[in-house]
Every structure is written in C-alpha cells, then in structure tokens.
C-alpha cells in the first residue's frame, strides 16, 4: 500500500514531464502517514502550491481517495504541511492554462488552494478526475445528511 502513492504520482510525472515537481518520495511519505484504513487511492498528481509560476520550491503531492482529497509537502529540514479536503468542504474547481503550464484552483469553504506549474496537457485529466470525484462524493454526502 505504501508504494502505491509514489507509484501513482510517478506515473503522472512520467506522463506529464513538463510539470515542475521535486522530492516526490518525501511528499508521498506524508500522505502515507495520513491515509486512513479503507481509503483507496483513485488519482494522484503533483504541482507547486501557490499562485506564482516562479515559485518552484513548494512542490505538493495531491491525492484523491475514495473519501477525500489529500495534499502534502515534506519540508526540507523538519516538519511537513498537510491538508485534507472532504466533499462537504469542496466548493468549486477552476483551471487556467498558460503558454507552458497551467494552474488548478480548488475552492473550499475555508481557503482557495492554488496549484501551479502543471503541464498544460494534464489540465483536462485533472479537471475530469476531480470534478467527477466530487460530484460522485457530494451525492453520497447529501444522501447521508439529515434535513433540518
């Protein structure tokens, strides 16, 4: 199970080599720490977290599981950053394509997650994966939420 996260991210990186990403194994280890029992990895990609295309040191690994979206970055010296987005927190997804790279914006109730320096050929695949995932999961959430 532990190598599946890295394998999925590496497949994405090999398929879209223009995506700027570093230290993928280290970031994947953080995801592995936070995977819950029964979570199944459905899609994975990597990107830089932040608005600027010039910021190339904030690589994040983004994983879609059957329960939530996970984002992680292992810091260079110590510690890490980790975010989990559950379907009830997800609002919207925006895609911007530039000359070489694209950006993905995941809008949640609490924040706007900005992912940049993604190979622009990957944008439609990311959009389809995230959108279909969230539409499917939100339907499950609405069914299980009692009416007020």
CORBELDA-V162135 format. One record per residue. RES is the residue in one small letter. SS is DSSP state (A for helix, B for strand, O for the rest). PHI is phi in radians with two decimals (* if undefined). D_CENTER is the distance of its C-alpha to the mean C-alpha in whole Angstrom. Layout:
RES_SS_PHI_D_CENTER / RES_SS_PHI_D_CENTER
This chain:
x_O_*_18 / x_A_-1.12_17 / x_A_-1.43_17 / x_A_-1.12_15 / x_A_-1.04_12 / x_A_-1.10_13 / x_A_-1.05_15 / x_A_-1.13_12 / x_A_-1.16_10 / x_A_-1.14_14 / x_A_-1.05_14 / x_A_-1.07_12 / x_A_-1.11_13 / x_A_-1.21_17 / x_A_-1.26_16 / x_O_-2.21_15 / x_O_-1.18_17 / x_O_-1.30_17 / x_O_-1.14_13 / x_O_-1.54_14 / x_O_-2.73_13 / x_O_-2.29_15 / x_O_0.89_16 / x_A_-1.10_13 / x_A_-1.05_15 / x_A_-1.11_15 / x_A_-1.18_12 / x_A_-1.13_12 / x_A_-1.09_15 / x_A_-1.18_13 / x_A_-1.02_11 / x_A_-1.01_14 / x_A_-1.09_16 / x_A_-1.82_14 / x_O_-1.21_14 / x_O_-1.54_17 / x_O_-1.00_19 / x_O_1.55_19 / x_O_-1.38_15 / x_O_-2.03_14 / x_B_-1.35_11 / x_B_-1.86_11 / x_B_-2.78_9 / x_B_-2.56_7 / x_B_-2.65_6 / x_B_-2.28_7 / x_B_-2.94_8 / x_B_-1.66_10 / x_B_-1.60_10 / x_O_2.49_13 / x_O_-1.35_15 / x_O_-1.37_17 / x_O_-1.30_17 / x_O_-1.54_20 / x_O_-1.49_18 / x_O_-1.96_17 / x_O_-1.98_16 / x_O_-1.94_13 / x_B_-1.09_11 / x_B_-2.17_8 / x_B_-1.83_6 / x_B_-2.08_2 / x_B_-2.17_5 / x_B_-1.78_7 / x_B_-1.89_10 / x_O_-1.28_13 / x_O_-2.18_13 / x_B_-2.94_10 / x_B_-1.78_6 / x_B_-2.04_6 / x_B_-2.19_5 / x_B_-2.58_8 / x_B_-2.48_11 / x_B_-1.48_14 / x_O_-1.20_17 / x_O_-1.11_20 / x_O_-1.70_23 / x_O_-2.67_22 / x_O_1.42_19 / x_B_-2.78_16 / x_B_-1.99_13 / x_B_-2.54_11 / x_B_-2.37_9 / x_B_-2.10_9 / x_B_-2.04_9 / x_B_-1.56_12 / x_A_-0.97_13 / x_A_-1.25_16 / x_A_-1.61_14 / x_B_-1.35_13 / x_B_-1.88_15 / x_B_-2.75_14 / x_B_-2.26_12 / x_B_-2.20_13 / x_B_-2.11_13 / x_B_-2.16_16 / x_B_-1.97_17 / x_O_-1.92_20 / x_O_-1.18_22 / x_O_-1.90_20 / x_B_-2.14_16 / x_B_-2.18_14 / x_B_-2.26_12 / x_B_-2.15_9 / x_B_-2.01_10 / x_B_-1.84_9 / x_B_-1.58_12 / x_B_-2.08_13 / x_O_-1.10_16 / x_O_-1.64_16 / x_O_-2.71_14 / x_B_-1.94_13 / x_B_-1.51_9 / x_B_-1.92_10 / x_B_-2.05_8 / x_B_-2.27_11 / x_B_1.02_13 / x_B_-1.76_12 / x_B_-0.87_14 / x_A_-1.11_16 / x_A_-1.22_16 / x_A_-1.49_13 / x_A_-1.05_12 / x_A_-1.18_14 / x_A_-1.16_12 / x_A_-1.12_9 / x_A_-1.04_11 / x_A_-1.08_13 / x_A_-1.09_10 / x_A_-1.21_9 / x_A_-1.13_12 / x_A_-1.10_14 / x_A_-1.05_12 / x_A_-1.19_13 / x_A_-1.11_16 / x_A_-1.14_17 / x_A_-1.26_16 / x_A_-1.15_17 / x_A_-1.07_21 / x_A_-1.11_21 / x_A_-1.16_20 / x_A_-1.10_23 / x_A_-1.11_25 / x_A_-1.62_25 / x_O_-1.68_26 / x_O_-1.20_29 / x_O_-1.36_31 / x_O_-1.60_33
